[in-house]
Amino acid sequence: MKHTIIVELFEEHEAVNYYTIRFQGAKESEVEDFLTQFDTEENEDDINIILAAIDKIGEIGAKENRFRPEGGRLKAIPLTTSKLRLYLYHLSEEVVLIGNGGLKNTRTFQESPELNKKVSILREVGNKLMSSIKNNNTQLYKRKLTGNLKFYINTTENEKES
């Protein structure tokens, strides 16, 4: 199924701007969906660790060593042990694309069908965004993304419901 994705600003910080993705017509962005789903009393400590990491990286810069490496530009937080993972796509030391995440109850995200789907969506959007930047259809300057921020991706019915 073909979906329209919009890349939008999520949070501005002193050193980093965070962008996220929203499926056209969705009420929440992917990161908002993650926070809504997992911001419970049971996950309070893990959510606070993730939010603190977002704030800290936002203040000091998005150097690659501040994230869990997940393959290429794909990263995750937190660096510390946690039952939750939030997945990100590292565009630069000043711009990070935040996707979705979930419970990390397998050794790798690839072993979890739910996490693998979320990561696949983020990776596809991130790759399309990087291609658009290289082709000068999208501009990445300092902490800002401008130009084309709308992309089309194909997903299976199970990956994302409209």
Secondary structure, DSSP 4 states (H G I P E B T S, - for coil): -EEEEEEEEEEE-SS-EEEEEEETT-SS-HHHHHHHHH-SSTTHHHHHHHHHHHHHHHHH---GGGSEEEETTEEEE-SS--SEEEEEEE--SSEEEEEEEEE--SSSGGG-HHHHHHHHHHHHHHHHHHHHHHTTSEEEETTEEEE--EEEEE--TTT---
